[in-house]
Amino acid sequence: AEQAAAELARLAEAIARADAAYHVEDAPEISDAAYDALKRRNAAIEARFPQLKRDDSPSEQVGAAPAEGFGKIRHAQRMLSLANAFDDTDIAEFDARIRRFLGLAPDAPLPYTAEPKIDGLSLSVRYEGGRMIHAATRGDGQTGEDVTANVRTIAEIPHNLQNAPELLEVRGEIYMSHADFAALNAAQAEAGGKAFANPRNAAAGSLRQLDPKVTAARPLRFFAYGWGALSEPLAGTQHDALERLSGLGFPTNPETRVCDGPDVILALYRDIAARRAELGYDIDGIVYKVDDLALQGRLGFRSTTPRWAIAHKFPAETAWTR
Ligand SMILES: Cc1ccc2cc(C(N)=O)cc(O)c2n1
């Protein structure tokens, strides 16, 4: 058990260092696969020795503390990460767990909304009376960095909304397309600047600038995938809510589909995996969410992830360093 405690200490330190490099310097030190392996090892030891779980256990952390220099914004509702699934069995178990929790028969209808998991950085934008109030990164899930001035320079994110709920927090992913990433790195090389390792780092490094004029010169894009605080429901289902966000002027991912059951889900997963290189932007999996929002409400959240959602990851790509 003392070896287990020592390994948990080493893992906590390695994961915290990797988080800091990834979330604070936007220049990660280890690959996605290595990072996922550390997290899985940590979870396995905690499962075997629950009494050894550390107060600073990486399984309870989301993201990293906001960086210095930015104002801080406390999210009205925590921005959570997603539990990961790696193979078909994980998906079958995800579906079965939800049916058990809801007391649904194995063959009862239970549609999911599926969408590509964009490999960017999450953002929350608050609107009151249809006007943008502030925008914040996820940070540690509870407190994010105030990037409002930077987000005002992103063309795809509207400043004002028509027919919006009185209070609306839109959540989505900031990303950079492959074409824009290549052009940016070419310009960086031209100007003797440093090249970005991959589109995610380029997007994060461009958004998390203390000078909004730098962000304004960078080709950032946005896909809305959800919401935080609301003064009224957007719709009765995840899919209709995304349609509503699209109608309000937010880009939503065109690959989004409602899937009636695990076999449809897996067919979509394989279809998008086959087209991954042609999408024009980096994705690292498919996100599935229980489509019915009343059921999402009943399922609720675990400490850091929703019970009603999971990310089905692709094998880590070797094309970019992380
Ligand atoms: C609830 C939640 C949390 C993080 C997410 C992240 C993504 C993403 N990276 O595309 C998509 C989603 O639908 C998400 N949904």
The ligand as a Tripos MOL2 file, in Angstrom:
@<TRIPOS>MOLECULE
LIG
   15    16     1     0     0
SMALL
NO_CHARGES

@<TRIPOS>ATOM
      1 C1        -21.1740   18.9940  -21.3830 C.3       1 LIG1
      2 C2        -20.0420   19.1450  -22.3430 C.ar      1 LIG1
      3 C3        -18.7470   19.4250  -21.8670 C.ar      1 LIG1
      4 C4        -17.7160   19.5790  -22.7750 C.ar      1 LIG1
      5 C5        -17.9650   19.4460  -24.1520 C.ar      1 LIG1
      6 C6        -16.9250   19.5950  -25.1150 C.ar      1 LIG1
      7 C7        -17.2360   19.4720  -26.4710 C.ar      1 LIG1
      8 C8        -16.1870   19.6450  -27.5180 C.2       1 LIG1
      9 N1        -14.9090   19.7360  -27.1430 N.am      1 LIG1
     10 O1        -16.5290   19.6970  -28.7050 O.2       1 LIG1
     11 C9        -18.5490   19.1960  -26.8900 C.ar      1 LIG1
     12 C10       -19.5610   19.0390  -25.9530 C.ar      1 LIG1
     13 O2        -20.8340   18.7800  -26.3210 O.3       1 LIG1
     14 C11       -19.2890   19.1690  -24.5750 C.ar      1 LIG1
     15 N2        -20.3040   19.0310  -23.6730 N.ar      1 LIG1
@<TRIPOS>BOND
     1     1     2 1
     2     2     3 ar
     3     2    15 ar
     4     3     4 ar
     5     4     5 ar
     6     5     6 ar
     7     5    14 ar
     8     6     7 ar
     9     7     8 1
    10     7    11 ar
    11     8     9 1
    12     8    10 2
    13    11    12 ar
    14    12    13 1
    15    12    14 ar
    16    14    15 ar
@<TRIPOS>SUBSTRUCTURE
     1 LIG1         1 GROUP 0 **** ****
